[in-house]
C-alpha cells in the first residue's frame, strides 16, 4: 500500500468516526475541499506542511500518514498495554 492510500484511509476513518461530509472535514482540518477530495481519491501530492496540519487537527502523529491506519491502532494498543502493565507494577510497590 502506498502513501496516497494511507492518507486516504486515515481521512476516511476520521471522517466516518466524526460523521463529517467532505466539506466539514475540510473545514475541520483547515484545508481546501479540493485538497480533501484529491486525498480521498488518492490523487495529488499534499505538502508535508498540509499533512502536518491535518495530523495535528486529527490528533495523530504526521508519520501516521506513511503507515496504514491499522498499524497506528496496533501501536496505540501496545502503548496502552504497556501503561497498564506499568500501573500494575507500581500498584504492587505501594
Secondary structure, DSSP 8 states (H G I E B T S, - for coil): --HHHHHHHHHHHHHHHHT--HHHHHHHHTS-HHHHHHHHTT-S---HHHHHHHHHHHTS-GGGGGS-HHHHHHHHHHHHHHHHHHHHHHHHH-
